[in-house]
Amino acid sequence: MCAAIQWCRGLAQLTLLSILGLGVIRGVHTVECDAAALPDYVLKYGMEESRSRSLFSRRIYFEAELEAPLIWTHSQDPYQPSDIAGQVAHTIPQVKYKPVQGAPSPLTLDNLDALNKLGGTDVFLTSKEGIRARPSWFKGVRPNANGKTEGAALNSVTMLATGKMPFLFVNEFEPEKDRREHNMIRFQNGQPQAIWYSQHSSGQAFEWDAVNKRGERPIGFSANGSHAVYATEGSHDHTIPGIKLPIGLLTDECDKGFLWDPTLSTYTFKYDRAAKSFSTYNASTPINWLNFDGQWGDEQLPDNAEGQINLFGQRKYASGPNGPKFKDLDRKGICPSTVLPCFIRQSLAFQEDEGRELRRVLQPLERT
């Protein structure tokens, strides 16, 4: 049985409920299987039978668009979506600011996991020029009029998981920052139910019908500089993670600068929750880098280093993030397990929604 049918059947039988967070691949993938075996909801999202048939099989062209988010990057943000393989090519693996001895050369997405035996989580993919040099490759590629980042073929990761709680995870890559923001979408009976927007150390969850969309695809806004992902444009306070205050000391700014469609340039993987392992839909897709235990970026500079700034515990030059496998892919709800309580908003009217949640929490206390 072909992998596409297995994946489709798995999702069709599963119930419930992340991209950064992204269906997910935009583009055509050819698979050999029988269209009659595919569930209706999968056919609805783009399965179509080729007009040409062989005697032994049908050729199915699968364009999985599903409900992958569209992201507005900020009009003034100098750091646009970037290339994963390009980042690796411009880095030197280091532990405690010193090059790792015996590291593969050249370092690629195919051999990146070899660093696990040479330092594990202490390995940092350090820019050859140094983070303060801010080399041109940091800036990434601005999306064109069609939303594609030309020349940056691998700027996001899309993951589909089967099991009791199927999800779609879209990961946006920002090598020069200490964040790896994402969206995550939960499905029930093949239909999206809720979406998570990651923001710094926390984020926000919404019911699917609450967020703005273009067609069936939800809209997200990548904040200027920080790249935290929000459901609306404007100013967003993040002084207290997950809570939007009327006036805050730390704010993110979002606007409709450049519309980015991550699905036009993405790798897509399947995640096995039980085995905690990844597999690909295409044999040519590199996969070993997903097993890398280290950090994607420079190690945080000391507080006394030139240019380092400490503002309320947040450093200008903080350590790079770890990879997608550390993003709580096996979470039980739409929120990461570290976010408690998990408040799923019913609308974009934050004050009304948060007021309702506060009343719900206080009601049991008022009865005592």
C-alpha positions in Angstrom: 0.0 0.0 0.0 1.4 3.4 -0.9 2.5 5.8 1.8 0.0 8.4 0.7 -2.9 6.0 1.3 -1.5 5.0 4.7 -1.2 8.6 5.7 -4.7 9.5 4.5 -6.3 6.6 6.1 -4.5 7.3 9.4 -5.8 10.8 9.5 -9.3 9.8 8.5 -9.6 7.4 11.4 -8.1 9.7 14.0 -9.8 12.2 16.2 -9.0 15.3 17.9 -7.6 18.6 18.4 2.2 22.6 16.1 4.2 26.2 12.4 5.8 27.3 12.4 3.4 26.1 12.2 2.5 24.6 7.3 -1.3 21.1 3.2 1.2 21.3 3.3 3.4 21.1 0.6 2.7 23.3 -2.3 3.7 21.6 -5.4 3.0 18.3 -7.1 4.1 15.0 -5.7 3.6 11.8 -7.7 2.6 8.6 -6.0 1.5 5.3 -7.4 -1.8 4.1 -5.8 -5.5 3.6 -6.3 -7.6 6.8 -6.0 -10.6 4.8 -4.9 -8.8 3.9 -1.7 -8.5 7.5 -0.6 -11.0 9.1 1.8 -13.3 11.8 0.5 -11.8 14.6 2.7 -8.3 14.0 1.2 -9.7 14.1 -2.3 -11.3 17.3 -1.4 -7.9 18.9 -0.7 -6.3 18.1 -4.0 -6.1 14.5 -5.0 -6.8 14.2 -8.6 -6.4 11.4 -11.0 -4.0 11.8 -13.9 -5.6 11.5 -17.4 -2.9 9.1 -18.4 -3.1 5.6 -16.9 -0.8 2.6 -17.3 -2.0 -1.0 -17.4 -0.7 -1.6 -13.9 -1.4 1.5 -11.9 -2.8 4.9 -11.8 -0.6 7.9 -11.4 -2.0 10.3 -8.7 -0.8 13.8 -8.4 -1.1 14.9 -4.9 -1.1 18.7 -4.2 -1.4 19.0 -0.4 -2.3 22.5 0.4 -4.7 21.9 3.3 -4.8 24.8 5.8 -1.2 25.8 5.8 -0.8 29.3 7.3 0.2 32.4 5.2 2.6 34.7 7.0 3.0 38.5 6.7 6.6 39.5 7.4 7.2 43.0 8.6 7.7 45.8 6.0 10.8 47.1 7.9 12.3 43.8 9.0 15.8 43.3 7.6 15.7 39.6 8.4 13.4 37.7 6.0 12.9 33.9 5.6 16.2 32.1 5.2 17.7 29.0 3.7 18.3 26.0 6.1 21.1 24.4 4.0 22.6 27.9 3.5 22.8 28.4 7.3 24.7 25.1 7.8 27.2 26.0 5.0 28.0 29.3 6.7 28.6 27.9 10.2 31.3 26.2 12.3 30.2 23.8 15.0 31.5 25.0 18.4 31.4 24.0 22.0 32.1 26.7 24.6 33.2 29.0 21.8 35.8 26.6 20.4 35.5 24.6 17.1 34.5 20.9 17.4 37.4 18.6 16.6 36.6 15.8 14.1 33.4 17.5 12.8 32.3 16.5 9.3 33.6 18.7 6.5 31.8 20.0 4.6 28.9 20.1 7.1 25.6 19.4 5.4 22.0 18.5 6.2 22.8 14.9 5.6 25.6 14.6 8.2 24.6 17.2 10.8 23.5 14.5 13.2 27.1 13.2 13.4 27.8 16.1 15.8 25.6 14.4 18.4 28.6 12.3 19.4 30.9 15.3 19.5 29.1 17.5 22.0 25.4 16.7 21.8 23.2 19.6 23.0 26.3 21.7 23.8 27.1 22.1 20.0 26.3 25.5 18.5 26.2 26.1 14.8 28.2 29.3 15.0 28.4 31.8 12.1 31.8 31.9 10.5 31.8 35.7 10.5 30.5 36.0 14.1 27.0 37.2 15.0 28.1 40.8 15.5 29.3 41.0 11.9 25.7 40.5 10.7 26.8 39.1 7.3 24.5 39.4 4.2 23.3 35.8 4.4 21.6 36.7 7.8 19.1 38.8 5.8 17.5 35.9 4.0 15.2 36.4 1.0 12.2 38.7 0.8 9.1 36.9 -0.6 8.2 37.9 -4.1 4.8 38.9 -5.4 3.7 35.3 -5.4 4.8 34.7 -1.8 7.8 32.6 -2.7 11.3 33.1 -1.4 13.3 32.7 -4.6 16.7 31.0 -4.0 15.9 30.1 -0.4 14.4 26.7 -1.2 14.4 25.4 2.3 13.2 28.0 4.7 10.5 26.1 6.6 9.6 22.6 7.7 6.2 21.0 7.6 5.3 17.9 9.6 2.3 15.7 9.5 1.7 13.3 12.4 -0.7 10.5 12.6 -2.0 8.8 15.8 -4.7 9.7 18.2 -4.0 13.4 17.8 -3.1 14.3 14.3 -1.4 17.7 13.7 0.2 19.9 11.1 3.4 21.6 12.3 5.0 24.5 10.5 8.4 25.7 11.5 9.8 29.0 10.4 13.6 29.3 10.4 15.4 32.4 11.6 19.2 31.6 12.0 20.4 35.0 13.3 17.9 35.1 16.2 17.4 32.9 19.2 13.9 31.9 18.2 12.3 29.2 16.0 8.7 30.1 15.9 6.0 27.9 14.5 2.3 27.3 14.0 0.6 24.1 14.9 -2.9 22.9 13.8 -5.0 20.2 15.4 -7.4 18.1 13.4 -10.6 16.2 14.2 -12.0 13.8 11.6 -9.9 15.5 9.0 -11.1 19.0 9.9 -8.9 21.7 11.6 -10.1 22.6 15.1 -7.5 24.9 16.7 -4.3 26.7 15.8 -1.2 27.6 17.9 0.9 30.7 17.3 4.3 30.5 19.1 5.7 33.7 20.6 9.0 33.8 22.4 8.7 31.4 25.4 4.9 31.1 25.1 2.2 31.9 22.6 -1.5 31.9 21.9 -4.0 29.3 20.9 -7.3 30.0 19.0 -10.3 28.1 17.9 -10.0 27.5 14.1 -13.1 29.7 13.3 -11.7 32.6 15.3 -8.7 33.5 13.2 -8.6 35.5 9.9 -8.1 33.5 6.7 -7.5 33.8 3.0 -9.8 31.2 1.6 -9.2 28.2 3.9 -5.7 29.3 5.0 -5.1 31.1 8.3 -3.2 34.3 8.5 -0.2 34.9 10.7 2.1 37.9 11.3 5.8 37.6 11.9 7.0 40.3 14.3 9.7 42.8 13.3 13.1 41.4 14.4 11.8 38.8 16.9 9.7 36.8 14.4 7.2 35.8 17.1 4.0 34.8 15.2 0.7 36.6 16.0 -2.8 36.2 14.7 -3.3 40.0 14.1 -1.2 43.0 13.0 -0.3 45.9 15.3 1.6 46.1 18.6 1.8 43.1 20.9 3.0 43.3 24.4 5.0 40.3 25.6 6.3 41.5 28.9 4.3 38.6 30.5 4.4 35.6 28.2 1.0 34.8 26.7 -0.7 37.9 28.1 -1.4 41.0 26.1 -1.3 44.1 28.4 -2.7 47.5 27.3 0.7 49.1 27.8 3.8 46.9 28.0 7.6 47.4 28.5 8.4 44.9 25.7 6.4 44.9 22.5 6.4 43.3 19.1 5.3 45.1 16.0 3.5 43.4 13.1 2.2 44.7 9.8 1.3 43.6 6.3 4.7 44.0 4.8 5.4 41.0 2.5 3.1 38.0 2.2 5.0 34.8 2.5 3.7 31.4 1.5 6.0 28.9 3.3 4.6 26.0 1.4 6.2 27.1 -1.8 9.6 26.3 -0.4 9.5 23.6 2.2 10.6 20.2 3.3 7.7 17.9 4.4 8.0 15.1 6.8 5.9 12.5 8.7 6.4 12.2 12.4 5.7 8.9 14.2 4.6 9.9 17.7 5.1 6.4 19.2 8.6 5.9 17.8 9.5 9.6 18.0 11.0 9.4 14.6 10.8 11.2 11.3 10.3 9.9 7.7 10.1 11.6 4.4 7.6 11.5 1.5 10.4 11.9 -1.0 13.6 9.8 -1.0 15.7 12.8 -2.1 14.7 14.9 1.0 17.5 15.1 3.6 16.4 13.9 7.0 19.4 13.4 9.2 19.5 17.0 10.3 16.2 16.6 12.1 18.1 14.3 14.6 20.7 17.0 15.4 20.7 17.6 19.2 22.6 20.9 19.1 21.6 24.5 18.8 20.9 26.4 15.5 22.9 29.5 16.0 25.7 31.2 18.1 26.0 30.7 21.8 24.9 33.6 23.9 27.6 36.2 24.3 28.7 37.0 27.8 27.2 40.1 29.4 30.5 41.9 29.3 31.0 41.2 25.5 31.0 44.2 23.1 27.5 45.0 22.0 25.7 42.7 24.4 22.6 44.2 26.0 20.6 42.8 28.9 17.0 44.2 29.1 14.8 42.7 31.8 16.7 39.4 31.4 16.5 39.3 27.6 19.8 39.5 25.8 20.4 41.1 22.4 22.7 38.2 21.5 21.1 35.1 23.0 21.8 31.5 22.2 20.4 30.0 19.0 17.4 27.6 19.3 17.3 23.9 19.2 15.6 21.9 16.4 12.0 20.9 15.6 12.2 17.6 17.5 12.4 19.6 20.8 9.2 21.6 20.1 7.0 19.3 22.1 5.7 17.5 19.0 4.0 14.9 21.1 2.0 17.5 23.1 -1.4 16.4 24.3 -3.2 19.6 23.5 -2.8 22.5 21.1 -0.5 24.3 23.6 3.0 23.1 24.5 3.1 21.2 27.8 5.0 24.1 29.4 2.1 26.5 28.8 -0.4 26.1 31.6 -3.3 26.6 31.7 -3.9 26.1 28.0 -6.4 28.8 27.1 -7.9 28.5 23.6 -9.4 31.8 22.6 -12.7 32.0 20.9 -12.1 35.3 19.2 -9.5 37.9 18.3 -11.0 40.3 20.8 -8.4 39.7 23.5 -9.9 41.7 26.4 -13.3 40.1 26.0 -11.8 36.6 25.7 -9.4 37.0 28.6 -12.1 38.6 30.8 -14.3 35.5 30.2 -11.5 33.2 31.0 -10.7 35.1 34.2 -14.4 34.9 35.3 -14.3 31.1 34.6 -11.3 30.7 36.8 -12.6 32.8 39.7 -16.1 31.3 39.8 -15.1 28.3 42.0 -13.3 30.6 44.4 -16.3 32.8 44.8 -18.5 29.9 45.8 -16.2 29.0 48.8 
